[in-house]
């Protein structure tokens, strides 16, 4: 069973809306999978990741950037999916949606630590950066309390989506496999990483396509205007961020 036109029309949430939520379903998982695959040939633990960055800085920057952007961009889709589950199973929707979004916050925090580790490589070299990371690895941070949410949220969301008949059994299992994605900082790719990212794509990309195609299509002029606005705002935000 997949998301149907009638299930989209029923109680369609105003926020984040089908356009933002549908785009999130499509773009987020594909970015995560791209990031996972780009660093698949390097070792899993942080010494290998730091060494890989020293020798292939552009490739590793692209990999980590794509993956962190993918996790961040998934939150509107998660919000939309939780809202639709809530039409039939509000308790499951609340717990699954909240825990999954908190897990995405933790992933973004990990991305910040990854960035700091790579900056150490640029400043000191991989050997020195590895020593520093080794001495501080496992230090307390408040986001460590969200490790269970990183994994458990996807499972609850998958159960809710299956019970609400938004996803069939195979795609619900595929969504739950996102819980298998390794968590923590400066982690490379394993077979489970690929399985988890592919599961996200299998579960959510078709859901996004359905959401985007269901309902009235905007006029071409409206689409062009919105794309232009998004482009201008994105460039302005990028330049503002670079200015510090």
Secondary structure by P-SEA (a helix, b strand, c coil): cccccccccccccccccaaaaaaaaccaaaaaaaaaaaaccccccaaaaaaaaaacaaaaaaaaaaaaaaaaaaaaaaaaaaaaaacccaaaaaaaaaaaaaaaaaaaaaaaaaaaaaaaaacccaaaaaaaaaaccccccccccccccccaaaaaaaaaaaaaccccaaaaaaaaccccccccccccccaaaaaaaaaaaaccaaaaaaaaaccccccaaaaaaaaaaaaaaaaaaaaaaaac
